[in-house]
């Protein structure tokens, strides 16, 4: 039995007071059920979180990928989101951190129908991962065993596809819930009893109301009488308190003068004699009124006077002493020496360098006349000789002919290049002739069943009705592809195979639903139910990089079989960039990006919808750069994507959108940058809209968020990247905007 943290702490403190050998302490703690090392789990923001769901009965995934479902987990049909099944598994497998992947629960019901569910409440510690499976209505639609496995999808460090799965031995038993055939209709006796019961209850309610009214009237009379008593007591107490208070105040004020009495006393006081004595004393004080100072510059003398009387005379000697002069001269000489030494050193270096340069110049200049005569031609004589040998008109003619020949050569180079491209394409076609081997067909007829085999697989199968008016009915299956037979898709892109299906018997009536078996190569990957009409099947989880041969074999309710194949080529063709568009730029921008796809491709750059550059390259997995030109003040949307030709089909990669903010120092117009122009999100799910605000005059700035012109919130934001976490409460198209008031 597990202990709480508080009980574990108390147990440890109790053990610490006992005389126990420290070497056996972990064993003792373990025997008492105390965790000696508790892991701390952190909540993951990648998955939906519900505060109200919790369950400590974990189902465990061991290191061999076996799922041990906790026996306390119980599910009933028709339940919807009422069962929360928690799981715990190791975080690392073969060094791969599964928290970097995306988890899903893949389940199959008792009739073979399958579906996927995304975990909720995902947490992780240093070594473990925990999450919950919220069982939805698809999983509880049918009673019986619900088998499931846990799948983690993602890419490894090289960008290659990564799929991790548990063993498909997880199983939950779905019990049948209570269901009936309608509400039981009451008979007349039941109705009579019900009416009698209701009448009795009504009479009881009336009697209770009557008694309550009487009690209320009595209470009102008592309240009125009590109010009269209170009012009388209040008046009596007020009179008594007032009389007593007046008497006490009169007695207390007998020892104090009134204001009028004080004013009369002050008016009769004579201060003449007292003030005369004070004035006499003041007159005898000279103070600073007669104090003065004089300075004689000739004699360097300061004299202090009180009126005309000399108080003090001081002579100032300004001649410095011999000791002071000697000390001062030493300081000055040292500073002069320090300054002149540095100047002398610089002058000596400059002198040496100047002398070397002058020597080199003299060497060149001294021999200049001889050099001109021996190594150069005089211009007049040279021009005359050239004009004699070849006139200007002849030279211009030759230049024109050379230009024509150059143009012809360039045209020929273009023709050769185009011809080379044609030859290359022809070689590719020729080389691919034998890539797909020819099909081998075989027909068999056993027990009235005709089978057409393609490469050993049943392509079509039907029953041939015998003669004599007996024999089983025959059916005709028609499968029409909607998805082309050959298809090129990008890695991780959703790939649905669509087709039309009909099956009719000899009378022309439809035979109902059929069962489809799906194979990728020679491996069976799934079964599905096929309905009459349009069908769609998600083949994405079963595809790998390269060519995939998909074979669907359909068997109708009469046992007739038909098959169709598709070839789907999966290519890793994507572009990534960690460019930070939350920063502000005032000049050209260096945009860094990384293309993926080991083929020749074109990288297209568009700014504000206008194409500004196209780069051809075969580079894959290596960072490249592109210079984006300076633009006016404001936000400018950059789109970057790749195009290529794969198996004679044009493909386009994902697009990178970055809203680049250009700033002009003298422009005070606010700017809002947001690279998200449109998005899709499921109802009640959260989508993070990232944006940044630049207001030259305010930081933080005030911003308002709107949905369909409805104000959602007003915020104060700084100039760093911001996130608007939007949760959709309804379906349909919506318009969003963030603006500054």
Buried (B, 14 or more C-beta within 10 A) or exposed (E): EEBEEEEBEEBBEEBEEEEEEEEEBEEBBEEBEBEEEEEEBEEBEEBBBEEEBEBEEBBEBEEEBEBEBBEEBEBBBBBEEEBBBBBBBEBEEEEBEBBEBEBBBBBBBBEEBBBEBBBBBBBBBEEBBBBBBBBBEBBBBBBEEBBBBBBBBBBEEEBEBBEBEBEBEBEBEBEEEEEEEEEEEEEEEEEEEEEEEEEEEEEEEEEEEEEEEEEEEEEEEEEEEEEEEEEEEEEEEEEEEEEEEEEEEEEEEEEEEEEEEEEEEEEEEEEEEEEEEEEEEEEEEEEEEEEEEEEEEEEEEBBBBBEEEEEEEEEEEEEEEEEEEEEEEEEEEEEEEEEEEEEEEEEEEEEEEEEEEEEEEEEEEEEEEEEEEEEEEEEEEEEEEEEEEEEEEEEEEEEEEEEEEEEEEEEEEEEEEEEEEEEEEEEEEEEEEEEEEEEEEEEEEEEEBBBBBBEEEBBBBBBEEEEEEEEEEBBBBEBEBEBEEEBBBBBBEEBEBEBEBBBBBEEEEBBEEBBBBBBBEEEEBBBBEBEBEEBEBBBBBBBEEEBBEBBBBBBBBBEBBBBBBBBBBBBBBBBBBEBEBBBBBEEEBEBEBBBBBEBEBEBBBBBEEEEBBEBEBEBBEEEBEBEBEEBEBBBBBBBBBBBBBBBEEEBEBBEBBBBBBBBEEEEEEBBBBBBBEEEEEEEEEEBEBBBBBBBBEEEEBEBBBBBEEEEBEEBEBEBEBBEBEBEBEEEEEEEBEBEBE
